[in-house]
């Protein structure tokens, strides 16, 4: 297991009220790995690599983070609210960053959410 990625001791059991696709997505997110932001100490720094870019996040707690790495939205660290990650649609796994999923955050200068390309890797930077 890579440093910073949560160890899952209880796996999700498919729910009969959810579609097969949603059940598959949730199970896949647990298998591929990720991190719940609430499980990280404040001031933790993450390197999040997507298909197109590398981002640095400094987790500040309560869903807030300083993010940098995108030439237009965050070339320098900017305070954002991390919504979580999604599978390329409207269903969001809140306060969670998962491999194979898309990071979604709210930027103070833009009206809607900003959604990245799929996350390839998540690493906790050494303190």
DSSP file (Angstrom, degrees, kcal/mol; ACC not computed):
  #  RESIDUE AA STRUCTURE BP1 BP2  ACC     N-H-->O    O-->H-N    N-H-->O    O-->H-N    TCO  KAPPA ALPHA  PHI   PSI    X-CA   Y-CA   Z-CA
    1    1 A X              0   0    0      0, 0.0     2,-0.2     0, 0.0     3,-0.1   0.000 360.0 360.0 360.0 137.7    0.0    0.0    0.0
    2    2 A X    >   -     0   0    0      1,-0.1     3,-1.8     4,-0.1     2,-0.1  -0.492 360.0 -93.0 -78.1 148.3    1.3    3.5   -0.9
    3    3 A X  T 3  S+     0   0    0      1,-0.2   121,-1.1    -2,-0.2    -1,-0.1  -0.368 110.4  22.6 -60.4 133.3    1.8    6.0    1.9
    4    4 A X  T 3  S+     0   0    0      1,-0.3     2,-0.6   119,-0.2    -1,-0.2   0.275  91.1 115.3  95.1 -10.9   -1.3    8.2    2.4
    5    5 A X  S <  S-     0   0    0     -3,-1.8    -1,-0.3    30,-0.1    30,-0.2  -0.836  71.4-113.7 -96.8 127.1   -3.8    5.8    0.9
    6    6 A X        -     0   0    0     28,-1.4     2,-0.6    -2,-0.6    28,-0.3  -0.211  18.7-125.8 -62.3 142.7   -6.4    4.5    3.4
    7    7 A X        -     0   0    0     26,-0.1     2,-0.7    -6,-0.1    -1,-0.1  -0.810  24.2-145.4 -86.9 119.9   -6.4    0.9    4.3
    8    8 A X        +     0   0    0     -2,-0.6     3,-0.1     1,-0.2    22,-0.0  -0.786  27.1 169.1 -93.1 117.9  -10.0   -0.3    3.7
    9    9 A X  S    S+     0   0    0     -2,-0.7     2,-0.5     1,-0.2    -1,-0.2   0.712  70.7  47.8 -98.9 -24.8  -11.0   -2.9    6.3
   10   10 A X  S    S-     0   0    0      3,-0.0    -1,-0.2     0, 0.0     2,-0.2  -0.959  79.0-150.5-120.0 114.3  -14.7   -3.0    5.4
   11   11 A X        -     0   0    0     -2,-0.5     2,-0.2    -3,-0.1    16,-0.1  -0.502  26.9 -99.2 -82.6 151.8  -15.5   -3.4    1.7
   12   12 A X        -     0   0    0     -2,-0.2     2,-0.5    14,-0.1    -1,-0.1  -0.460  31.3-144.4 -66.7 135.3  -18.7   -1.9    0.2
   13   13 A X        -     0   0    0     -2,-0.2    -1,-0.0    -3,-0.1    -3,-0.0  -0.908  30.7-102.4-101.3 129.5  -21.5   -4.5   -0.3
   14   14 A X        -     0   0    0     -2,-0.5     2,-0.4     1,-0.1     6,-0.1  -0.176  35.9-137.8 -50.9 139.1  -23.6   -3.9   -3.4
   15   15 A X    >   -     0   0    0      4,-0.2     3,-1.6     1,-0.1     8,-0.1  -0.861   5.4-139.4-106.0 135.2  -26.9   -2.3   -2.6
   16   16 A X  T 3  S+     0   0    0     -2,-0.4    -1,-0.1     1,-0.3     4,-0.1   0.714 101.4  58.3 -67.5 -21.1  -30.1   -3.5   -4.3
   17   17 A X  T 3  S+     0   0    0      2,-0.1     2,-0.3    -3,-0.0    -1,-0.3   0.483  96.0  77.2 -87.9  -2.0  -31.4    0.1   -4.6
   18   18 A X  S <  S-     0   0    0     -3,-1.6     0, 0.0     1,-0.1     0, 0.0  -0.788  89.2-105.7-105.2 151.7  -28.4    1.2   -6.6
   19   19 A X     >  -     0   0    0     -2,-0.3     4,-2.6     1,-0.1     5,-0.2  -0.274  30.3-110.9 -68.8 160.3  -27.8    0.4  -10.3
   20   20 A X  H  > S+     0   0    0      1,-0.2     4,-2.7     2,-0.2     5,-0.2   0.891 119.2  53.9 -57.7 -40.0  -25.2   -2.2  -11.3
   21   21 A X  H  > S+     0   0    0      2,-0.2     4,-2.5     1,-0.2    -1,-0.2   0.914 109.4  46.4 -63.5 -43.6  -23.0    0.6  -12.7
   22   22 A X  H  > S+     0   0    0      2,-0.2     4,-2.4     1,-0.2     5,-0.2   0.934 112.8  49.6 -65.5 -45.5  -23.1    2.6   -9.5
   23   23 A X  H  X S+     0   0    0     -4,-2.6     4,-2.3     1,-0.2    -2,-0.2   0.921 112.2  49.0 -57.6 -43.9  -22.3   -0.5   -7.4
   24   24 A X  H  X S+     0   0    0     -4,-2.7     4,-3.0    -5,-0.2    -2,-0.2   0.917 110.2  51.0 -61.8 -43.9  -19.4   -1.3   -9.8
   25   25 A X  H  X S+     0   0    0     -4,-2.5     4,-2.2     2,-0.2    -2,-0.2   0.922 110.9  47.6 -61.6 -44.5  -18.0    2.2   -9.6
   26   26 A X  H  X S+     0   0    0     -4,-2.4     4,-1.4     2,-0.2    -1,-0.2   0.931 114.7  45.9 -63.6 -45.2  -18.1    2.2   -5.8
   27   27 A X  H  X S+     0   0    0     -4,-2.3     4,-2.1    -5,-0.2     3,-0.3   0.920 111.6  52.4 -63.7 -43.2  -16.4   -1.2   -5.6
   28   28 A X  H  X S+     0   0    0     -4,-3.0     4,-2.9     1,-0.2     5,-0.3   0.881 105.3  55.3 -60.8 -38.2  -13.8   -0.2   -8.2
   29   29 A X  H  X S+     0   0    0     -4,-2.2     4,-1.2     1,-0.2    70,-0.2   0.851 109.1  47.9 -64.7 -33.0  -12.9    3.0   -6.2
   30   30 A X  H  < S+     0   0    0     -4,-1.4    -1,-0.2    -3,-0.3    -2,-0.2   0.875 114.0  46.1 -73.7 -37.0  -12.2    0.8   -3.2
   31   31 A X  H  < S+     0   0    0     -4,-2.1    -2,-0.2     1,-0.2    -3,-0.2   0.927 114.8  45.7 -70.8 -45.0  -10.1   -1.6   -5.2
   32   32 A X  H  < S-     0   0    0     -4,-2.9    -1,-0.2    -5,-0.2    -2,-0.2   0.753 111.0-132.4 -73.9 -23.5   -8.1    1.1   -7.0
   33   33 A X     <  +     0   0    0     -4,-1.2    66,-2.6    -5,-0.3     2,-0.3   0.064  36.9 164.1  94.1 158.9   -7.5    3.0   -3.8
   34   34 A X  E     -A   98   0A   0    -28,-0.3   -28,-1.4    64,-0.3     2,-0.4  -0.956  30.5 -96.6 177.3-165.6   -7.8    6.6   -2.7
   35   35 A X  E     -A   97   0A   0     62,-2.4    62,-2.5    -2,-0.3     2,-0.6  -0.998  14.3-135.8-144.9 136.3   -8.0    8.7    0.4
   36   36 A X  E >   -A   96   0A   0     -2,-0.4     3,-1.7    60,-0.2     4,-0.3  -0.818  20.4-142.5 -86.1 125.4  -10.7   10.3    2.5
   37   37 A X  G >  S+     0   0    0     58,-2.5     3,-1.6    -2,-0.6    -1,-0.1   0.824  98.4  63.0 -60.4 -32.1   -9.6   13.9    3.2
   38   38 A X  G 3  S+     0   0    0     57,-0.5    -1,-0.3     1,-0.3     4,-0.1   0.716  96.2  60.5 -66.2 -19.3  -11.1   13.7    6.7
   39   39 A X  G <  S+     0   0    0     -3,-1.7     2,-0.3     2,-0.1    -1,-0.3   0.525  91.0  86.5 -84.4  -5.7   -8.7   10.9    7.5
   40   40 A X  S <  S-     0   0    0     -3,-1.6     3,-0.1    -4,-0.3     2,-0.1  -0.725  84.1-112.9 -96.9 143.4   -5.7   13.2    6.9
   41   41 A X    >   -     0   0    0     -2,-0.3     3,-1.6     1,-0.1    18,-0.2  -0.402  46.7 -89.5 -65.5 150.0   -4.1   15.5    9.5
   42   42 A X  T 3  S+     0   0    0      1,-0.2    18,-0.2    18,-0.1    -1,-0.1  -0.274 114.6  29.1 -57.4 148.2   -4.5   19.2    8.8
   43   43 A X  T 3  S+     0   0    0     16,-3.2    -1,-0.2     1,-0.3    17,-0.2   0.482  84.0 150.7  76.3   4.7   -1.7   20.7    6.7
   44   44 A X    <   -     0   0    0     -3,-1.6    15,-2.9    15,-0.4     2,-0.5  -0.405  37.4-142.1 -63.9 144.4   -1.1   17.3    4.9
   45   45 A X  E     -B   58   0B   0     80,-0.4    80,-3.1    13,-0.2     2,-0.4  -0.950  16.6-168.8-115.4 129.9    0.2   17.8    1.4
   46   46 A X  E     -BC  57 124B   0     11,-3.0    11,-2.6    -2,-0.5     2,-0.6  -0.897  17.1-147.8-115.1 143.0   -0.8   15.5   -1.4
   47   47 A X  E     -BC  56 123B   0     76,-3.2    76,-2.6    -2,-0.4     2,-0.6  -0.964  20.4-169.4-103.4 119.3    0.5   15.1   -4.9
   48   48 A X  E     -BC  55 122B   0      7,-2.4     7,-3.1    -2,-0.6     2,-0.6  -0.948   2.4-164.0-114.4 116.1   -2.4   14.2   -7.2
   49   49 A X  E     -BC  54 121B   0     72,-2.8    71,-3.6    -2,-0.6    72,-1.9  -0.882   9.4-177.3-103.2 123.2   -1.4   13.1  -10.7
   50   50 A X  E     - C   0 119B   0      3,-3.4    69,-0.2    -2,-0.6    68,-0.1  -0.559  46.1 -93.3-106.7 177.6   -4.1   13.1  -13.3
   51   51 A X  S    S+     0   0    0     67,-1.8    68,-0.1    -2,-0.2     3,-0.1   0.836 125.0  26.3 -58.2 -31.6   -3.9   12.0  -16.9
   52   52 A X  S    S+     0   0    0     66,-0.2     2,-0.3     1,-0.1    -1,-0.2   0.690 125.4  11.4-107.8 -21.7   -3.1   15.6  -18.0
   53   53 A X        -     0   0    0     17,-0.0    -3,-3.4    64,-0.0     2,-0.4  -0.918  58.3-119.6-150.7 170.0   -1.5   17.3  -15.0
   54   54 A X  E     -B   49   0B   0     15,-0.4     2,-0.3    -2,-0.3    -5,-0.2  -0.986  31.2-168.8-117.4 132.4    0.1   17.1  -11.6
   55   55 A X  E     -B   48   0B   0     -7,-3.1    -7,-2.4    -2,-0.4     2,-0.5  -0.866  14.5-147.8-118.7 151.8   -1.5   19.0   -8.7
   56   56 A X  E     -BD  47  68B   0     12,-2.4    12,-1.7    -2,-0.3     2,-0.4  -0.987  17.4-170.8-115.8 129.6   -0.3   19.8   -5.2
   57   57 A X  E     -BD  46  67B   0    -11,-2.6   -11,-3.0    -2,-0.5     2,-0.6  -0.978  13.6-162.0-121.1 131.8   -3.0   20.0   -2.5
   58   58 A X  E     -BD  45  66B   0      8,-2.4     8,-2.1    -2,-0.4     2,-0.4  -0.955  24.1-139.3-108.7 110.8   -2.4   21.3    1.0
   59   59 A X  E     + D   0  65B   0    -15,-2.9   -16,-3.2    -2,-0.6   -15,-0.4  -0.570  26.1 175.5 -77.7 122.3   -5.4   20.0    3.1
   60   60 A X  E     -     0   0B   0      4,-2.6     5,-0.2    -2,-0.4    -1,-0.1   0.502  44.1-110.0-105.5  -7.2   -6.6   22.6    5.5
   61   61 A X  E >  S+ D   0  64B   0      3,-0.9     3,-2.1   -20,-0.1    -1,-0.2  -0.117  91.3  63.6  96.6 162.6   -9.6   20.8    6.9
   62   62 A X  T 3  S-     0   0    0      1,-0.3     3,-0.1    -3,-0.1   -24,-0.0   0.814 130.7 -58.5  52.8  35.8  -13.4   21.2    6.6
   63   63 A X  T 3  S+     0   0    0      1,-0.3    19,-3.4    18,-0.1     2,-0.3   0.430 108.5 123.9  80.9  -1.4  -13.2   20.5    2.8
   64   64 A X  E <   +DE  61  81B   0     -3,-2.1    -4,-2.6    17,-0.2    -3,-0.9  -0.678  29.5 161.5 -97.5 149.3  -10.8   23.3    2.1
   65   65 A X  E     -DE  59  80B   0     15,-2.1    15,-2.9    -2,-0.3     2,-0.5  -0.988  40.0-119.1-156.0 154.9   -7.4   23.0    0.5
   66   66 A X  E     -DE  58  79B   0     -8,-2.1    -8,-2.4    -2,-0.3     2,-0.4  -0.895  40.5-171.2 -93.3 127.8   -4.8   25.1   -1.3
   67   67 A X  E     +DE  57  78B   0     11,-2.3    11,-1.8    -2,-0.5     2,-0.3  -0.949  13.7 165.1-125.6 143.3   -4.4   23.7   -4.8
   68   68 A X  E     +D   56   0B   0    -12,-1.7   -12,-2.4    -2,-0.4     7,-0.2  -0.972  36.9  85.5-146.5 160.9   -1.9   24.4   -7.5
   69   69 A X        +     0   0    0      5,-2.4     2,-0.5     1,-0.4   -15,-0.4   0.270  60.7  99.0 133.0 -12.7   -0.8   22.8  -10.7
   70   70 A X  B  >  -I   74   0C   0      4,-0.8     4,-1.3     6,-0.1    -1,-0.4  -0.914  63.5-141.9-106.9 129.4   -3.2   24.0  -13.5
   71   71 A X  T  4 S+     0   0    0     -2,-0.5     4,-0.3     1,-0.2    -1,-0.1   0.759  98.1  28.5 -63.1 -25.1   -1.9   26.9  -15.7
   72   72 A X  T  4 S+     0   0    0      2,-0.1     3,-0.2     3,-0.1    -1,-0.2   0.872 129.2  32.1 -99.3 -50.2   -5.3   28.6  -15.9
   73   73 A X  T  4 S+     0   0    0      1,-0.2    -2,-0.1     2,-0.1    36,-0.1   0.830 137.1   3.5 -83.0 -34.3   -7.2   27.8  -12.7
   74   74 A X  B  <  +I   70   0C   0     -4,-1.3    -5,-2.4     1,-0.1    -4,-0.8  -0.330  61.1 149.2-154.4  63.7   -4.4   27.5  -10.2
   75   75 A X  S    S+     0   0    0     -4,-0.3     2,-0.3    -3,-0.2    -4,-0.1   0.847  86.1  31.9 -66.4 -30.8   -0.9   28.3  -11.4
   76   76 A X  S    S-     0   0    0     -6,-0.1    -9,-0.1    -9,-0.1    -6,-0.1  -0.845 116.8 -73.9-116.1 157.1   -0.2   29.5   -7.8
   77   77 A X        -     0   0    0     -2,-0.3     2,-0.4   -11,-0.1    -9,-0.2  -0.263  55.6-177.5 -54.9 132.6   -1.8   28.0   -4.7
   78   78 A X  E     -E   67   0B   0    -11,-1.8   -11,-2.3    -4,-0.1     2,-0.5  -0.988  30.6-112.0-133.4 142.7   -5.4   29.1   -4.4
   79   79 A X  E     +E   66   0B   0     -2,-0.4    29,-0.6   -13,-0.2     2,-0.3  -0.627  49.0 162.4 -77.2 121.7   -7.9   28.3   -1.6
   80   80 A X  E     -EF  65 107B   0    -15,-2.9   -15,-2.1    -2,-0.5     2,-0.6  -0.830  41.2-115.3-131.3 168.9  -10.7   26.0   -2.9
   81   81 A X  E     -EF  64 106B   0     25,-1.9    25,-2.9    -2,-0.3     2,-0.6  -0.958  28.1-140.3-106.8 120.8  -13.3   23.7   -1.5
   82   82 A X  E     - F   0 105B   0    -19,-3.4    23,-0.2    -2,-0.6    13,-0.2  -0.713  17.8-175.5 -81.7 118.0  -12.7   20.1   -2.5
   83   83 A X  E     -     0   0B   0     21,-1.9    12,-2.0    -2,-0.6     2,-0.3   0.890  43.6-112.7 -78.0 -41.1  -16.1   18.5   -3.3
   84   84 A X  E     -GF  94 104B   0     20,-1.7    20,-2.9    10,-0.3     2,-0.3  -0.996  41.4 -58.3 144.4-142.6  -14.6   15.0   -3.8
   85   85 A X  E     -GF  93 103B   0      8,-1.8     8,-3.2    -2,-0.3     2,-0.2  -0.978  40.1-166.1-141.1 157.2  -14.3   12.9   -6.9
   86   86 A X  E     -GF  92 102B   0     16,-2.0    16,-3.0    -2,-0.3     6,-0.2  -0.772  33.3-113.2-134.0 175.7  -16.6   11.5   -9.5
   87   87 A X  S    S-     0   0    0      4,-0.7     3,-0.1    -2,-0.2     5,-0.1   0.061  78.6 -74.5-100.5  23.1  -16.6    8.9  -12.3
   88   88 A X  S    S+     0   0    0      1,-0.4     2,-0.2     3,-0.2    13,-0.0   0.542 114.3  71.0  95.8   8.7  -17.0   11.5  -15.1
   89   89 A X  S    S-     0   0    0      2,-0.3    -1,-0.4     0, 0.0    -3,-0.0  -0.448 102.7 -73.5-132.3-153.5  -20.7   12.2  -14.3
   90   90 A X  S    S+     0   0    0     -2,-0.2     2,-0.5    -3,-0.1     0, 0.0   0.578  93.0 102.2 -91.3  -9.6  -22.8   13.9  -11.7
   91   91 A X        -     0   0    0      2,-0.0    -4,-0.7     1,-0.0     2,-0.4  -0.655  57.6-162.9 -81.0 124.5  -22.4   11.2   -8.9
   92   92 A X  E     -G   86   0B   0     -2,-0.5     2,-0.9    -6,-0.2    -6,-0.2  -0.881  23.7-150.1-113.9 134.0  -19.9   12.4   -6.4
   93   93 A X  E >   -G   85   0B   0     -8,-3.2    -8,-1.8    -2,-0.4     3,-1.2  -0.888  41.0-132.1 -96.6 102.1  -18.0   10.5   -3.7
   94   94 A X  E 3  S-G   84   0B   0     -2,-0.9   -10,-0.3     1,-0.2   -11,-0.1  -0.202  73.1  -2.0 -68.5 144.5  -17.7   13.4   -1.3
   95   95 A X  T 3  S+     0   0    0    -12,-2.0   -58,-2.5   -13,-0.2   -57,-0.5   0.745 107.3 114.9  53.2  29.4  -14.4   14.4    0.4
   96   96 A X  E <   -A   36   0A   0     -3,-1.2     2,-0.5   -60,-0.2   -60,-0.2  -0.986  50.8-160.8-131.0 137.3  -12.7   11.4   -1.3
   97   97 A X  E     -A   35   0A   0    -62,-2.5   -62,-2.4    -2,-0.4     2,-0.4  -0.982  22.6-179.0-116.0 122.0  -10.0   11.3   -3.9
   98   98 A X  E >   -A   34   0A   0     -2,-0.5     3,-1.9   -64,-0.2    21,-0.4  -0.945  32.0-108.0-128.4 143.0   -9.8    8.1   -5.8
   99   99 A X  T 3  S+     0   0    0    -66,-2.6    21,-0.2    -2,-0.4   -67,-0.2  -0.393 108.7  23.0 -61.4 139.2   -7.6    6.6   -8.5
  100  100 A X  T 3  S+     0   0    0     19,-3.6    -1,-0.3     1,-0.3     2,-0.2   0.373 108.6 100.6  83.0  -5.1   -9.5    6.4  -11.8
  101  101 A X  S <  S-     0   0    0     -3,-1.9    18,-3.7    18,-0.2     2,-0.5  -0.569  76.1-110.2-106.7 172.0  -11.9    9.1  -10.6
  102  102 A X  E     -FH  86 118B   0    -16,-3.0   -16,-2.0    16,-0.2     2,-0.2  -0.916  26.0-127.2-108.8 122.8  -12.0   12.9  -11.4
  103  103 A X  E     -F   85   0B   0     14,-0.6    13,-2.5    -2,-0.5     2,-0.4  -0.464  26.6-164.1 -64.6 133.7  -11.1   15.4   -8.8
  104  104 A X  E     +FH  84 115B   0    -20,-2.9   -21,-1.9    11,-0.2   -20,-1.7  -0.989  15.8 161.8-125.4 127.8  -13.9   18.0   -8.4
  105  105 A X  E     -FH  82 114B   0      9,-2.4     9,-3.1    -2,-0.4     2,-0.6  -0.952  35.5-121.1-142.7 163.1  -13.4   21.3   -6.6
  106  106 A X  E     -F   81   0B   0    -25,-2.9   -25,-1.9    -2,-0.3     2,-0.4  -0.923  23.4-158.8-109.2 121.2  -15.0   24.8   -6.3
  107  107 A X  E >   -F   80   0B   0     -2,-0.6     3,-1.2     5,-0.5   -27,-0.1  -0.788  20.3-131.4 -98.5 139.0  -12.8   27.7   -7.2
  108  108 A X  T 3  S+     0   0    0    -29,-0.6    -1,-0.1    -2,-0.4   -28,-0.1   0.726 105.5  48.1 -65.2 -19.7  -13.7   31.2   -5.8
  109  109 A X  T 3  S+     0   0    0    -36,-0.1     2,-0.4     2,-0.0    -1,-0.2   0.472 103.3  68.6 -99.8  -1.6  -13.4   32.8   -9.2
  110  110 A X    <   -     0   0    0     -3,-1.2    -3,-0.1     1,-0.1     4,-0.1  -0.930  69.7-141.6-123.4 144.3  -15.5   30.3  -11.2
  111  111 A X  S    S+     0   0    0     -2,-0.4    -1,-0.1     2,-0.1     2,-0.1   0.935  80.1  36.6 -70.5 -50.3  -19.2   29.7  -11.1
  112  112 A X  S    S-     0   0    0      1,-0.2    -5,-0.5    -6,-0.0    -2,-0.1  -0.322  99.0 -72.7 -98.7-178.9  -19.4   25.9  -11.5
  113  113 A X        -     0   0    0     -7,-0.1     2,-0.5    -2,-0.1    -7,-0.2  -0.384  38.5-131.9 -71.8 152.1  -17.2   23.0  -10.3
  114  114 A X  E     -H  105   0B   0     -9,-3.1    -9,-2.4    -4,-0.1     2,-0.5  -0.926  23.4-165.7-102.7 128.9  -13.8   22.4  -11.9
  115  115 A X  E     -H  104   0B   0     -2,-0.5   -11,-0.2   -11,-0.2     2,-0.1  -0.967   4.8-150.7-120.9 127.3  -13.3   18.7  -12.8
  116  116 A X  E     -     0   0B   0    -13,-2.5     3,-0.1    -2,-0.5     2,-0.1  -0.270  29.4 -89.9 -85.2 174.3   -9.9   17.3  -13.6
  117  117 A X  E    S-     0   0B   0      1,-0.2   -14,-0.6   -15,-0.1    -1,-0.2  -0.275  73.9 -56.3 -70.4 173.3   -9.0   14.4  -15.9
  118  118 A X  E     -H  102   0B   0    -16,-0.2   -67,-1.8   -68,-0.1     2,-0.4  -0.221  58.8-113.1 -60.1 139.6   -8.9   11.0  -14.2
  119  119 A X  E     +C   50   0B   0    -18,-3.7   -19,-3.6   -21,-0.4   -69,-0.3  -0.587  32.3 179.1 -74.5 128.1   -6.6   10.6  -11.2
  120  120 A X  E     +     0   0B   0    -71,-3.6     2,-0.3    -2,-0.4   -70,-0.2   0.790  65.6   1.0 -96.7 -39.0   -3.7    8.3  -11.9
  121  121 A X  E     -C   49   0B   0    -72,-1.9   -72,-2.8   -23,-0.1     2,-0.4  -0.996  51.5-159.0-153.5 153.0   -1.9    8.5   -8.6
  122  122 A X  E     -C   48   0B   0     -2,-0.3     2,-0.4   -74,-0.2   -74,-0.2  -0.994  17.6-179.7-134.9 125.0   -2.2   10.1   -5.2
  123  123 A X  E     -C   47   0B   0    -76,-2.6   -76,-3.2    -2,-0.4     2,-0.6  -0.985  26.3-132.8-130.4 138.3    0.9   10.5   -2.9
  124  124 A X  E     -C   46   0B   0   -121,-1.1   -78,-0.2    -2,-0.4     2,-0.2  -0.783  31.3-129.5 -83.6 122.4    1.3   11.9    0.5
  125  125 A X        -     0   0    0    -80,-3.1   -80,-0.4    -2,-0.6     2,-0.1  -0.518  27.2-105.0 -74.8 140.2    4.3   14.2    0.5
  126  126 A X              0   0    0     -2,-0.2    -1,-0.1     1,-0.1     0, 0.0  -0.374 360.0 360.0 -64.4 140.1    6.8   13.6    3.3
  127  127 A X              0   0    0     -2,-0.1    -1,-0.1    -3,-0.1    -2,-0.1   0.462 360.0 360.0 -76.0 360.0    6.6   16.2    6.1
